[in-house]
Amino acid sequence: DAKTTQPPSMDCAEGRAANLPCNHSTISGNEYVYWYRQIHSQGPQYIIHGLKNNETNEMASLIITEDRKSSTLILPHATLRDTAVYYCIVRVWGNQGGKLIFGQGTELSVKP
Amino acid sequence: GAVVSQHPSWVICKSGTSVKIECRSLDFQATTMFWYRQFPKQSLMLMATSNEGSKATYEQGVEKDKFLINHASLTLSTLTVTSAHPEDSSFYICSARDRQLNTEAFFGQGTRLTVV
């Protein structure tokens, strides 16, 4: 599975949009982009995933560039509870044996 | 979303003893489960892939005789840390994927192991 690059940390003001970037320049055609987050001392929580179209759910939006070499996770109205480490992962969809390999992620701090 | 439960949430054991951690998929069947370990201030490191009815597949550098994995049913995988030592103290996390829906993986809440 392709590797990803994320900034180690970011700050965001409460109520503002948090935009978390991810580079995955070696992504291949059948690899999806997944986002998870981990709040301190808990297991990771699934947020969203996509292939090439932009995706939105109740938690966030995922914007994938046309060449698919990068993406941005958007939390539209960040709250203090969104403070967590956010992981961007690419892997092949539908692969039961496929494993999620975590990089270092981005530590997002939402401040009042 | 689907629920994955780990037990216990935390455990303290004496050096040299063995500890078993359970990972259950509560509302779905999982052919494959994954075990991770996480040290403070670090990312999750994949230890092994647990396959129902067959031997686990271990990542490079992970001792299979020390970290015994059993995936006896489609809803339960166990990780046993044998002859635990203080350096095994860590946060252990499992994940599972619904084999019917083939969806994203769901994670347990993790188990904090402290070896004294």
Interface residues (C-beta under 8 A of the other chain):
Chain A: Y34 Y36 Q38 S41 Q42 G43 P44 Q45 Y46 H49 V85 Y87 G94 Q96 G97 K99 L100 I101 F102 G103 Q104 G105
Chain B: G1 V4 Q6 T31 T32 F34 Y36 S43 L44 M45 L46 T49 F91 I93 S95 R97 R99 N102 E104 A105 F106 F107 G108 Q109 G110 R112
